[in-house]
């Protein structure tokens, strides 16, 4: 066994299917294994688990068929459940389900439902009996499927019962592999034509297909339709297993004459004195000779005799023994990842190898991550925030960047919630005029009943120049102007201002008809809280001086005093006492459990994007911030990889220590301590993303500490 993964994370791509999105509706057996195959090859697989745990029990953290996946819990019988799955499917390439025929349709997540919004979706259906036929609606398992197809009748000795090959033959060979092949073939067609299709993968079909060779042999008369009497089913004495003196077994596959000659020679027998092997009537006597000979020594002795030869003989190893075999160890066939010995991804790719990126997905562990990032459905995310409000969430912050605009989502949140504050994080000061920013905040404050928080900031040159088409100049002056004018506008002053923005536009700048105005409406509050997003010393000094709150990003409390202490002190010295103490909003991913490293890894793409992809070398605030934390070499590596298009390498270069400092993830006692670390660093509001099977309960639990 290889001591570490043979396919470590951090390559340019996660595998040949990197970028392919898969939604798996949780089931058992072949469906999860097929999804694991896709995930091992780099696909982003989101498993939709049902409430209540696994159908067959067991520890989900040890279910290797769920490795490399993310998991969300969705109740498909609840009113919002089907819409959540359809939202995931709308942005997926492949959906896999394993329900009985008609069940997905009744739940509202059938092919027509999911493909209505995504015509290119490949909809893979995994069943035992198939989507139609007399048995289609009945229950079944691997043993029944391979029995019905005739495959089970082929396995075993002629004088004994059929032998069960675990569930490898039906579930995984006849089911998973055919489903995987089918959806990948359909994906090629979908990408060429823009049209998806339904893939009906039935275990009975796949298992029957596996017997194609033998149907040909039956037709030519070289195969008997009776087990244990043929060349490849153990009937042939030189393609069989033999017991050794210590109760072990040796497997013999000396089919070709030249291999057979080596075999009998090493067995210590003279081929010329043995019965003619080509005559099946001699097989019983040959088997007796071989049986007696193998029983004369131990398995270890026979292994030593045949090892390194072309006799085609091997010891029958247990799973534990196989993991330590020198050949499999040399190839890394078995590996250890996330504390568990397991098979490595297969097959091997020279340029884009598969990877072991995540441990088995515990049901619901990535609910918030998937809802906010993968589905990208603002209604779903807002509905989830409303549920968190009932658990004690005090405020929600709505990002914008170059995605959906935050005011629209904030308005929806205002309608869906009753108590929690709703903040923009942030409205950038280039994309809207100061007057429009003030109007927007006043409108949001009105429809939310006085719960709005205006979060503003300069964003960065990548968004401002690359998306909004504005020159990134005077960011601090613009922020000051927006805050100053917003407060005047909310007080319904008649606005006359001349600075970066002129209100009204003077004649010397082309103005002809404008005159000073005031806000038509009467705001719910004439002093809506304004929070400033800031990282650099001058910006942080400004936040401490004139803003109600400060919105830092990638906040590591261990370094706060060193990086921002002086700027905060200088700004506070100039602060109007009427503003009250500066509020500081910071935090990160929140999770309680032992798998903290996997949770923290969810932040790698975000950190890599901002440190590596925002701005340019020499002009990236987030890069400078991470350098000020003491991670100059790592920040440089992240930026170089990201700008060269090697995003996975950039993510891998983010230091684990930094991720730990940015998050509140670990055992309960550790998370309690982290909360205190943030508090002692000056944070007054924890801004967290809960990760786990029940985010609402997690918020409620942590809320009880505060």
C-alpha positions as CSV (number, residue, x, y, z in Angstrom):
1,X,0.0,0.0,0.0
2,X,1.2,3.4,-0.9
3,X,1.6,5.5,2.3
4,X,0.1,8.6,0.6
5,X,-2.3,9.3,-2.2
6,X,-0.8,8.5,-5.6
7,X,-2.9,11.3,-7.0
8,X,-2.5,14.2,-4.6
9,X,-4.5,17.4,-5.0
10,X,-2.9,20.5,-6.4
11,X,-2.5,19.6,-10.0
12,X,-3.6,22.0,-12.8
13,X,-6.9,20.0,-13.1
14,X,-8.6,17.5,-10.8
15,X,-8.9,14.9,-13.6
16,X,-10.1,14.5,-17.1
17,X,-13.6,15.4,-16.1
18,X,-12.6,18.6,-14.3
19,X,-15.3,21.2,-14.9
20,X,-18.1,18.6,-15.4
21,X,-20.9,19.2,-12.9
22,X,-22.9,16.2,-11.6
23,X,-26.0,16.0,-9.3
24,X,-26.5,12.6,-7.7
25,X,-29.8,11.9,-6.0
26,X,-28.7,9.6,-3.2
27,X,-29.3,5.9,-3.4
28,X,-27.4,2.7,-2.7
29,X,-25.2,0.4,-4.6
30,X,-24.5,1.1,-8.3
31,X,-25.6,4.8,-8.4
32,X,-23.2,6.0,-5.7
33,X,-20.4,4.0,-7.2
34,X,-21.0,5.4,-10.7
35,X,-20.9,8.9,-9.2
36,X,-17.7,8.1,-7.4
37,X,-16.1,7.1,-10.7
38,X,-17.0,10.5,-12.1
39,X,-15.8,12.3,-9.0
40,X,-12.5,10.3,-9.0
41,X,-12.0,11.6,-12.6
42,X,-12.4,15.2,-11.5
43,X,-16.1,15.9,-11.8
44,X,-17.8,18.1,-9.3
45,X,-20.4,15.8,-7.8
46,X,-23.0,17.1,-5.5
47,X,-24.9,14.3,-3.7
48,X,-28.4,15.1,-2.6
49,X,-29.1,13.2,0.6
50,X,-32.4,12.7,2.1
51,X,-33.1,13.6,5.8
52,X,-32.8,10.7,8.3
53,X,-29.5,9.1,7.5
54,X,-28.3,6.3,5.2
55,X,-30.9,3.5,4.3
56,X,-28.5,0.7,5.2
57,X,-26.9,2.4,8.2
58,X,-23.2,2.5,8.7
59,X,-20.8,5.4,9.2
60,X,-21.1,7.8,6.3
61,X,-17.6,9.1,7.0
62,X,-16.3,5.6,6.0
63,X,-18.5,5.1,2.9
64,X,-15.8,5.4,0.2
65,X,-18.3,5.4,-2.6
66,X,-19.0,9.0,-1.5
67,X,-15.4,10.2,-1.6
68,X,-14.6,13.3,-3.7
69,X,-18.2,14.5,-3.5
70,X,-20.1,17.3,-1.7
71,X,-23.3,16.6,0.1
72,X,-26.5,18.6,0.7
73,X,-29.6,17.4,2.5
74,X,-32.9,18.1,0.7
75,X,-36.3,16.8,1.7
76,X,-37.9,16.1,-1.7
77,X,-41.3,15.7,0.0
78,X,-41.1,19.2,1.4
79,X,-42.6,22.1,-0.7
80,X,-39.2,23.6,-1.5
81,X,-37.3,20.4,-2.0
82,X,-38.0,19.7,-5.7
83,X,-37.2,23.3,-6.7
84,X,-33.9,23.0,-4.9
85,X,-32.9,20.0,-6.9
86,X,-34.1,21.5,-10.2
87,X,-32.0,24.6,-9.4
88,X,-29.0,22.3,-9.0
89,X,-29.9,20.4,-12.2
90,X,-30.2,23.7,-14.1
91,X,-26.5,24.3,-13.8
92,X,-25.3,20.6,-14.0
93,X,-24.1,18.5,-17.0
94,X,-25.3,15.2,-15.6
95,X,-27.9,14.1,-13.1
96,X,-28.0,10.5,-11.7
97,X,-30.9,8.9,-9.9
98,X,-31.8,5.4,-8.9
99,X,-35.4,5.4,-7.9
100,X,-38.0,3.0,-9.2
101,X,-39.6,4.1,-12.5
102,X,-42.0,7.0,-12.0
103,X,-40.8,8.0,-8.5
104,X,-38.6,10.9,-9.7
105,X,-41.5,12.2,-11.8
106,X,-43.9,12.0,-8.9
107,X,-41.4,14.0,-6.8
108,X,-41.1,16.7,-9.4
109,X,-37.5,15.9,-10.4
110,X,-38.0,13.7,-13.4
111,X,-36.3,14.2,-16.8
112,X,-39.0,16.6,-18.1
113,X,-38.9,18.7,-14.9
114,X,-35.1,19.0,-14.8
115,X,-34.5,19.3,-18.5
116,X,-37.1,22.1,-19.0
117,X,-34.6,24.6,-17.6
118,X,-31.5,22.7,-18.9
119,X,-32.1,21.1,-22.3
120,X,-28.5,19.9,-22.5
121,X,-28.8,17.9,-19.2
122,X,-27.9,14.2,-19.4
123,X,-30.3,12.4,-17.1
124,X,-28.9,9.0,-16.0
125,X,-31.3,6.5,-14.5
126,X,-30.0,3.5,-12.6
127,X,-32.3,0.6,-11.9
128,X,-32.2,-3.2,-11.6
129,X,-35.0,-4.1,-14.0
130,X,-35.0,-1.0,-16.3
131,X,-37.6,1.7,-16.9
132,X,-40.1,-0.7,-18.6
133,X,-41.0,-4.4,-18.7
134,X,-43.1,-6.7,-16.5
135,X,-40.7,-6.4,-13.6
136,X,-39.8,-2.7,-13.8
137,X,-41.9,-1.6,-10.8
138,X,-40.8,-4.4,-8.5
139,X,-38.0,-4.3,-5.9
140,X,-34.8,-6.2,-6.4
141,X,-31.1,-6.6,-5.6
142,X,-27.9,-7.6,-7.3
143,X,-28.5,-11.3,-6.6
144,X,-31.8,-11.4,-8.3
145,X,-30.7,-9.5,-11.4
146,X,-27.7,-11.7,-12.1
147,X,-29.8,-14.7,-11.4
148,X,-32.4,-13.6,-14.0
149,X,-29.8,-12.8,-16.7
150,X,-28.2,-16.3,-16.4
151,X,-24.9,-14.9,-15.1
152,X,-25.2,-16.4,-11.6
153,X,-25.8,-19.8,-13.1
154,X,-22.3,-19.7,-14.6
155,X,-20.4,-19.3,-11.3
156,X,-19.6,-22.2,-9.1
157,X,-18.7,-25.9,-9.3
158,X,-20.6,-28.4,-11.2
159,X,-21.6,-30.3,-8.1
160,X,-22.4,-27.3,-5.9
161,X,-24.8,-24.3,-5.8
162,X,-24.2,-21.1,-7.7
163,X,-21.6,-18.9,-5.9
164,X,-22.2,-15.3,-5.1
165,X,-19.5,-12.9,-6.5
166,X,-20.4,-10.4,-3.7
167,X,-22.3,-7.6,-5.6
168,X,-19.5,-6.9,-7.9
169,X,-21.0,-8.5,-11.0
170,X,-24.5,-7.0,-11.1
171,X,-24.4,-3.7,-9.2
172,X,-20.9,-2.5,-10.2
173,X,-20.0,-4.2,-13.4
174,X,-23.4,-4.5,-15.0
175,X,-24.8,-1.4,-13.3
176,X,-22.2,1.3,-12.4
177,X,-19.9,0.9,-15.3
178,X,-22.7,0.9,-17.9
179,X,-24.3,4.0,-16.3
180,X,-20.9,5.8,-16.3
181,X,-20.2,4.8,-19.9
182,X,-23.7,5.8,-20.9
183,X,-23.8,9.3,-19.4
184,X,-20.3,10.2,-20.6
185,X,-21.3,9.1,-24.2
186,X,-24.5,11.2,-23.9
187,X,-22.5,14.1,-22.6
188,X,-20.3,14.1,-25.7
189,X,-23.5,14.2,-27.8
190,X,-25.0,17.0,-25.6
191,X,-21.9,19.1,-26.0
192,X,-21.9,18.6,-29.8
193,X,-25.7,19.2,-30.3
194,X,-26.9,21.1,-27.2
195,X,-29.4,18.4,-26.5
196,X,-29.3,16.1,-23.5
197,X,-31.1,12.8,-23.2
198,X,-32.2,10.1,-20.8
199,X,-29.8,7.2,-20.2
200,X,-31.7,4.1,-19.0
201,X,-29.0,1.9,-17.4
202,X,-30.5,-1.4,-16.1
203,X,-28.4,-3.9,-14.3
204,X,-30.1,-6.8,-16.1
205,X,-29.1,-5.1,-19.5
206,X,-25.5,-4.5,-18.4
207,X,-25.0,-7.9,-16.9
208,X,-26.5,-9.6,-19.9
209,X,-24.2,-7.6,-22.1
210,X,-21.2,-8.8,-20.1
211,X,-22.0,-12.4,-21.2
212,X,-21.7,-11.6,-24.9
213,X,-18.5,-13.7,-25.3
214,X,-20.3,-16.8,-23.9
215,X,-23.3,-16.4,-26.2
216,X,-20.9,-16.6,-29.1
217,X,-19.3,-19.7,-27.7
218,X,-22.7,-21.3,-27.1
219,X,-23.5,-20.6,-30.8
220,X,-20.3,-22.3,-32.0
221,X,-20.7,-25.2,-29.5
222,X,-17.6,-24.5,-27.4
223,X,-19.5,-23.6,-24.3
224,X,-21.9,-25.8,-22.3
225,X,-24.8,-24.1,-20.6
226,X,-23.9,-25.7,-17.3
227,X,-21.6,-24.3,-14.7
228,X,-18.2,-25.8,-13.8
229,X,-17.8,-27.7,-17.1
230,X,-16.1,-25.1,-19.3
231,X,-12.8,-23.6,-20.0
232,X,-13.3,-20.3,-18.0
233,X,-15.7,-21.3,-15.2
234,X,-13.5,-23.6,-13.1
235,X,-14.4,-26.7,-15.0
236,X,-11.0,-26.7,-16.7
237,X,-8.3,-27.9,-14.3
238,X,-5.7,-25.4,-15.5
239,X,-8.1,-22.5,-15.0
240,X,-9.1,-23.2,-11.4
241,X,-8.3,-22.7,-7.7
242,X,-6.5,-25.2,-5.5
243,X,-6.3,-25.5,-1.7
244,X,-2.8,-25.6,-0.1
245,X,-1.7,-27.6,3.0
246,X,-2.4,-24.6,5.4
247,X,-5.9,-23.9,4.1
248,X,-4.8,-21.2,1.6
249,X,-5.6,-21.1,-2.0
250,X,-3.7,-20.7,-5.3
251,X,-5.3,-19.5,-8.5
252,X,-4.2,-21.1,-11.8
253,X,-4.7,-19.6,-15.2
254,X,-2.3,-21.5,-17.4
255,X,-4.5,-21.5,-20.5
256,X,-1.9,-21.2,-23.3
257,X,0.3,-24.3,-24.0
258,X,3.6,-22.5,-23.2
259,X,2.3,-21.1,-19.9
260,X,0.9,-24.6,-19.1
261,X,4.4,-26.1,-19.7
262,X,5.9,-23.7,-17.2
263,X,3.1,-24.4,-14.7
264,X,3.4,-28.2,-14.6
265,X,7.2,-28.0,-14.6
266,X,7.3,-25.8,-11.5
267,X,4.6,-28.0,-9.9
268,X,7.2,-30.7,-10.1
269,X,5.4,-32.8,-12.7
270,X,6.3,-34.1,-16.2
271,X,3.9,-32.9,-18.8
272,X,4.6,-35.9,-21.0
273,X,3.3,-38.2,-18.2
274,X,0.1,-36.3,-17.6
275,X,-3.1,-36.9,-19.5
276,X,-3.8,-34.8,-22.7
277,X,-5.2,-31.5,-21.4
278,X,-6.9,-30.8,-24.7
279,X,-9.4,-33.7,-24.1
280,X,-12.1,-32.6,-21.6
281,X,-12.6,-36.2,-20.6
282,X,-9.1,-36.1,-19.0
283,X,-9.9,-33.0,-16.9
284,X,-11.1,-34.9,-13.8
285,X,-7.9,-36.9,-13.6
286,X,-5.7,-33.8,-14.2
287,X,-7.6,-32.0,-11.4
288,X,-7.0,-34.8,-9.0
289,X,-3.2,-34.7,-9.8
290,X,-3.0,-31.0,-9.3
291,X,-5.2,-31.1,-6.1
292,X,-2.8,-33.6,-4.5
293,X,0.3,-31.7,-5.5
294,X,-1.0,-28.3,-4.2
295,X,-1.9,-29.9,-0.9
296,X,1.7,-31.0,-0.3
297,X,2.9,-27.4,0.6
298,X,1.7,-24.1,2.1
299,X,0.4,-21.2,0.2
300,X,3.6,-19.3,1.0
301,X,5.7,-22.1,-0.4
302,X,3.8,-22.3,-3.7
303,X,3.8,-18.5,-4.0
304,X,7.6,-18.5,-3.8
305,X,7.8,-21.3,-6.4
306,X,5.7,-19.5,-9.0
307,X,6.6,-15.9,-8.2
308,X,8.4,-14.1,-11.1
309,X,7.5,-16.8,-13.7
310,X,5.1,-17.0,-16.6
311,X,3.1,-19.9,-15.1
312,X,0.1,-17.6,-14.5
313,X,-0.3,-18.7,-10.9
314,X,-1.0,-16.4,-8.0
315,X,-2.0,-16.7,-4.4
316,X,-5.6,-15.8,-3.5
317,X,-5.2,-12.8,-1.2
318,X,-7.6,-11.3,1.2
319,X,-8.4,-7.6,0.9
320,X,-5.9,-6.7,3.7
321,X,-3.2,-8.9,2.1
322,X,-3.8,-7.3,-1.3
323,X,-3.2,-3.8,0.0
324,X,0.3,-4.9,1.0
325,X,1.3,-6.8,-2.2
326,X,4.5,-5.5,-3.6
327,X,3.3,-5.0,-7.2
328,X,0.1,-3.1,-6.1
329,X,2.2,-1.1,-3.6
330,X,4.6,-0.1,-6.4
331,X,1.8,1.1,-8.6
332,X,-0.1,2.7,-5.8
333,X,-3.2,0.6,-6.6
334,X,-4.2,0.9,-3.0
335,X,-3.4,4.1,-1.2
336,X,-4.1,5.8,2.1
337,X,-6.1,9.0,2.0
338,X,-7.9,10.8,4.8
339,X,-6.9,8.1,7.3
340,X,-8.4,5.2,5.3
341,X,-6.8,2.5,3.1
342,X,-8.7,2.5,-0.2
343,X,-8.3,1.8,-3.9
344,X,-6.8,4.7,-5.9
345,X,-8.7,6.2,-8.8
346,X,-8.6,4.2,-12.0
347,X,-7.8,4.1,-14.8
348,X,-4.6,6.1,-15.1
349,X,-4.3,9.2,-17.3
350,X,-0.9,10.5,-18.4
351,X,-1.9,14.1,-18.6
352,X,-5.0,14.5,-16.3
353,X,-4.8,11.9,-13.6
354,X,-7.7,11.3,-11.3
355,X,-7.4,12.7,-7.7
356,X,-8.5,12.0,-4.2
357,X,-9.6,15.5,-3.1
358,X,-12.2,15.0,-0.5
359,X,-13.0,12.3,2.1
360,X,-16.5,10.7,2.0
361,X,-19.1,13.4,2.1
362,X,-21.1,13.3,5.4
363,X,-24.8,14.0,4.6
364,X,-25.4,17.7,4.5
365,X,-21.8,18.7,5.2
366,X,-21.7,21.1,2.2
367,X,-25.3,22.4,2.2
368,X,-24.4,26.1,2.6
369,X,-21.4,25.8,0.3
370,X,-23.5,24.2,-2.5
371,X,-26.5,26.5,-2.0
372,X,-24.6,29.7,-2.2
373,X,-21.9,28.7,-4.7
374,X,-23.0,25.8,-6.8
375,X,-26.7,26.4,-7.3
376,X,-26.3,30.1,-7.5
377,X,-30.0,30.5,-7.0
378,X,-30.6,33.6,-5.0
379,X,-34.1,32.5,-4.0
380,X,-32.9,29.3,-2.6
381,X,-30.1,31.0,-0.7
382,X,-32.5,33.6,0.6
383,X,-35.0,31.0,1.8
384,X,-32.2,29.3,3.6
385,X,-31.2,32.5,5.3
386,X,-34.8,32.9,6.4
387,X,-34.6,29.5,8.1
388,X,-31.4,30.6,9.8
389,X,-33.2,33.7,11.1
390,X,-35.5,31.5,13.1
391,X,-32.4,29.8,14.6
392,X,-31.0,33.1,15.8
393,X,-29.1,34.6,12.9
394,X,-28.8,38.3,13.6
395,X,-27.7,39.6,10.1
396,X,-27.1,38.5,6.6
397,X,-24.7,40.0,4.2
398,X,-25.3,39.9,0.4
399,X,-22.3,40.0,-1.9
400,X,-22.4,41.4,-5.4
401,X,-19.0,41.5,-7.2
402,X,-20.0,40.7,-10.8
403,X,-22.8,38.3,-10.0
404,X,-26.5,39.1,-9.2
405,X,-26.9,42.6,-7.9
406,X,-27.3,42.7,-4.1
407,X,-30.2,45.1,-3.8
408,X,-32.6,42.8,-5.6
409,X,-31.6,39.9,-3.4
410,X,-31.8,42.1,-0.3
411,X,-35.3,43.1,-1.3
412,X,-36.4,39.5,-1.6
413,X,-34.8,38.8,1.8
414,X,-36.7,41.7,3.3
415,X,-39.9,40.1,2.2
416,X,-38.9,36.6,3.5
417,X,-37.6,37.7,6.9
418,X,-38.9,39.6,9.9
419,X,-36.1,40.4,12.3
420,X,-32.6,40.1,11.0
421,X,-30.6,42.9,9.6
422,X,-29.8,42.8,5.9
423,X,-26.5,44.3,4.6
424,X,-24.9,44.8,1.3
425,X,-21.3,43.5,1.1
426,X,-20.7,45.6,-0.8
427,X,-22.1,48.1,-3.2
428,X,-19.1,49.4,-4.9
429,X,-18.7,53.2,-5.2
430,X,-18.0,53.2,-8.9
431,X,-21.0,51.3,-10.3
432,X,-23.7,53.7,-9.0
433,X,-23.8,57.4,-8.3
434,X,-23.7,58.5,-4.7
435,X,-27.4,59.6,-4.9
436,X,-28.5,56.2,-6.3
437,X,-26.6,54.4,-3.6
438,X,-28.4,56.5,-1.0
439,X,-31.8,56.0,-2.7
440,X,-31.3,52.3,-2.8
441,X,-30.4,52.1,0.8
442,X,-33.4,54.2,1.8
443,X,-35.7,52.0,-0.3
444,X,-34.3,48.8,1.2
445,X,-34.6,50.3,4.7
446,X,-38.2,51.1,4.1
447,X,-39.3,47.7,2.8
448,X,-37.4,45.9,5.5
449,X,-38.8,48.0,8.3
450,X,-35.6,49.7,9.2
451,X,-33.3,46.6,9.0
452,X,-30.9,47.7,6.2
453,X,-27.2,48.1,6.5
454,X,-25.4,49.9,3.7
455,X,-22.1,48.2,3.1
456,X,-19.9,50.1,0.6
457,X,-16.4,49.9,-0.7
458,X,-14.1,50.4,-3.6
459,X,-14.1,46.7,-4.5
460,X,-11.0,46.3,-6.7
461,X,-9.6,47.3,-10.1
462,X,-10.5,43.9,-11.6
463,X,-14.3,44.4,-11.0
464,X,-14.4,48.1,-11.5
465,X,-12.4,48.3,-14.7
466,X,-13.0,44.8,-16.1
467,X,-16.8,44.7,-15.4
468,X,-18.1,48.2,-14.8
469,X,-15.8,49.9,-17.3
470,X,-14.8,52.7,-14.9
471,X,-11.2,53.9,-14.3
472,X,-10.2,52.8,-10.8
473,X,-9.2,56.2,-9.4
474,X,-9.5,58.0,-6.1
475,X,-11.1,55.0,-4.3
476,X,-10.8,56.5,-0.8
477,X,-12.2,59.9,-1.9
478,X,-15.1,58.2,-3.6
479,X,-15.9,56.2,-0.4
480,X,-15.8,59.3,1.7
481,X,-18.1,61.2,-0.7
482,X,-20.7,58.4,-0.8
483,X,-20.8,58.2,3.0
484,X,-21.0,62.0,3.4
485,X,-23.7,62.5,0.7
486,X,-25.8,59.4,1.8
487,X,-26.2,60.8,5.3
488,X,-27.2,64.2,4.0
489,X,-29.7,62.6,1.5
490,X,-31.3,60.5,4.3
491,X,-31.8,63.7,6.3
492,X,-33.6,65.1,3.3
493,X,-31.3,68.0,2.9
494,X,-31.3,69.9,-0.4
495,X,-28.1,68.6,-2.0
496,X,-25.6,70.9,-3.4
497,X,-22.1,69.3,-3.6
498,X,-19.0,69.8,-5.6
499,X,-16.3,67.2,-5.4
500,X,-15.6,64.0,-7.4
501,X,-19.3,64.2,-8.1
502,X,-21.1,67.5,-8.8
503,X,-24.7,67.9,-7.7
504,X,-26.0,69.6,-9.7
505,X,-23.7,69.5,-12.7
506,X,-22.4,73.1,-13.0
507,X,-22.6,75.1,-16.3
508,X,-18.7,75.0,-16.7
509,X,-19.0,71.2,-16.8
510,X,-21.9,71.2,-19.3
511,X,-24.8,71.4,-16.9
512,X,-27.8,73.4,-18.2
513,X,-31.1,72.3,-16.4
514,X,-30.1,70.7,-13.1
515,X,-31.0,72.3,-9.8
516,X,-30.4,71.2,-6.2
517,X,-32.9,68.5,-5.1
518,X,-33.8,66.5,-2.0
519,X,-35.0,63.0,-1.6
520,X,-38.8,62.8,-2.4
521,X,-39.6,60.1,0.2
522,X,-39.3,60.2,3.9
523,X,-36.8,57.5,5.0
524,X,-37.7,55.1,7.8
525,X,-34.4,56.2,9.4
526,X,-32.4,59.3,8.7
527,X,-29.3,57.5,9.8
528,X,-28.9,54.1,8.1
529,X,-25.8,52.3,9.3
530,X,-22.9,52.5,6.8
531,X,-20.2,49.9,6.9
532,X,-17.0,50.4,4.9
533,X,-15.1,47.5,3.3
534,X,-11.4,48.3,3.8
535,X,-8.1,46.5,3.9
536,X,-5.3,49.1,3.4
537,X,-4.1,51.3,6.3
538,X,-5.6,54.6,4.8
539,X,-9.0,52.9,4.1
540,X,-9.1,51.3,7.5
541,X,-8.3,54.6,9.1
542,X,-11.2,56.2,7.2
543,X,-13.6,53.4,8.3
544,X,-12.6,54.0,12.0
545,X,-13.1,57.7,11.5
546,X,-16.4,58.1,9.6
547,X,-18.2,54.7,9.2
548,X,-20.6,53.0,11.6
549,X,-18.8,49.7,10.9
550,X,-15.9,48.1,9.2
551,X,-16.0,45.1,6.8
552,X,-12.6,43.5,6.5
553,X,-12.1,40.4,4.3
554,X,-9.9,37.4,4.8
555,X,-9.7,38.5,8.4
556,X,-7.2,36.6,10.5
557,X,-7.6,37.7,14.2
558,X,-4.1,36.6,15.1
559,X,-2.7,39.3,12.9
560,X,-5.3,42.1,13.4
561,X,-3.4,44.2,15.8
562,X,-0.1,44.0,13.9
563,X,-1.7,44.8,10.5
564,X,-4.5,47.3,11.4
565,X,-3.9,48.4,15.0
566,X,-2.3,51.7,14.3
567,X,-4.8,52.6,11.5
568,X,-7.7,51.8,13.7
569,X,-6.3,53.9,16.6
570,X,-5.6,56.9,14.4
571,X,-9.1,56.8,12.8
572,X,-10.8,56.4,16.2
573,X,-9.0,59.4,17.5
574,X,-10.7,61.5,14.8
575,X,-14.1,59.8,15.2
576,X,-17.3,61.7,16.0
577,X,-18.5,60.3,19.4
578,X,-22.1,60.5,18.1
579,X,-21.3,57.6,15.8
580,X,-20.7,55.3,18.8
581,X,-18.1,52.5,18.8
582,X,-16.9,51.1,15.5
583,X,-18.6,47.8,14.7
584,X,-16.3,45.2,13.2
585,X,-17.8,42.3,11.1
586,X,-15.6,39.4,10.4
587,X,-15.5,35.6,10.5
588,X,-15.4,32.6,8.1
589,X,-16.7,29.1,7.6
590,X,-18.3,27.7,10.8
591,X,-18.3,24.0,11.5
592,X,-18.2,21.8,14.6
593,X,-16.7,18.3,14.1
594,X,-13.5,16.4,13.7
595,X,-13.1,16.9,9.9
596,X,-12.0,20.5,10.2
597,X,-9.4,20.3,7.5
598,X,-12.0,19.3,4.9
599,X,-14.2,22.2,5.9
600,X,-11.4,24.7,5.7
601,X,-10.4,23.4,2.3
602,X,-13.8,24.8,1.1
603,X,-12.2,28.2,1.4
604,X,-9.3,27.4,-0.9
605,X,-11.0,28.5,-4.2
606,X,-12.1,31.8,-2.6
607,X,-8.7,32.6,-1.1
608,X,-7.0,31.7,-4.4
609,X,-9.3,33.8,-6.4
610,X,-8.8,36.9,-4.4
611,X,-5.1,36.6,-3.6
612,X,-4.2,35.3,-7.1
613,X,-6.9,36.6,-9.4
614,X,-8.0,40.0,-8.3
615,X,-6.0,43.0,-9.6
616,X,-2.6,42.4,-11.0
617,X,0.9,41.9,-9.7
618,X,1.8,45.0,-7.6
619,X,-1.8,46.1,-7.4
620,X,-3.8,43.5,-5.4
621,X,-5.0,44.4,-1.9
622,X,-5.7,40.8,-0.9
623,X,-2.2,39.7,-2.0
624,X,-0.7,42.5,0.1
625,X,-2.9,41.5,3.1
626,X,-1.8,37.9,3.0
627,X,1.8,39.1,2.7
628,X,1.4,41.3,5.8
629,X,0.2,38.1,7.6
630,X,3.7,36.6,6.9
631,X,2.8,34.4,4.0
632,X,4.8,36.2,1.2
633,X,6.1,33.1,-0.5
634,X,2.8,31.4,-0.5
635,X,1.0,34.5,-1.7
636,X,3.4,34.8,-4.6
637,X,3.0,31.1,-5.5
638,X,-0.8,31.5,-5.4
639,X,-0.7,34.5,-7.7
640,X,1.7,33.0,-10.2
641,X,-0.4,29.9,-10.5
642,X,-3.7,31.7,-10.8
643,X,-2.6,34.2,-13.4
644,X,-1.1,31.4,-15.4
645,X,-4.5,29.6,-15.4
646,X,-3.4,26.9,-13.0
647,X,-6.3,27.5,-10.5
648,X,-6.0,24.1,-8.8
649,X,-2.4,24.7,-8.2
650,X,-3.2,28.1,-6.8
651,X,-5.7,26.5,-4.4
652,X,-3.3,23.9,-3.3
653,X,-0.7,26.6,-2.5
654,X,-2.9,28.4,0.0
655,X,-1.3,27.6,3.4
656,X,-3.4,25.3,5.7
657,X,-2.3,27.5,8.6
658,X,-3.9,30.6,7.0
659,X,-7.1,28.7,6.3
660,X,-7.3,27.7,10.0
661,X,-6.9,31.3,11.0
662,X,-9.7,32.4,8.6
663,X,-12.2,29.9,9.9
664,X,-14.0,28.7,13.0
665,X,-13.9,25.0,12.3
666,X,-13.0,22.1,14.6
667,X,-14.2,20.3,17.8
668,X,-16.7,22.3,19.9
669,X,-14.1,23.4,22.5
670,X,-11.8,24.6,19.7
671,X,-14.6,26.6,18.0
672,X,-15.6,28.2,21.4
673,X,-11.9,29.3,21.7
674,X,-11.9,30.7,18.2
675,X,-15.0,32.7,18.9
676,X,-13.2,34.3,21.9
677,X,-10.1,34.9,19.7
678,X,-12.3,36.9,17.2
679,X,-14.0,38.7,20.1
680,X,-10.7,39.7,21.7
681,X,-9.4,40.9,18.4
682,X,-12.2,43.5,18.3
683,X,-14.9,41.7,16.2
684,X,-18.4,42.7,17.3
685,X,-20.4,40.7,14.8
686,X,-19.4,37.2,13.6
687,X,-20.0,36.9,9.9
688,X,-20.0,33.1,9.4
689,X,-21.1,30.6,6.8
690,X,-22.4,27.5,8.7
691,X,-21.3,24.1,7.2
692,X,-23.0,20.9,8.3
693,X,-26.1,18.8,8.0
694,X,-28.2,21.2,10.0
695,X,-27.0,24.8,9.6
696,X,-29.9,26.2,11.5
697,X,-29.1,24.1,14.6
698,X,-25.5,25.0,14.3
699,X,-26.3,28.7,14.3
700,X,-28.7,28.2,17.2
701,X,-26.0,26.3,19.2
702,X,-23.3,28.8,18.6
703,X,-25.7,31.7,19.3
704,X,-26.3,30.2,22.8
705,X,-22.6,30.9,23.6
706,X,-22.8,34.6,22.9
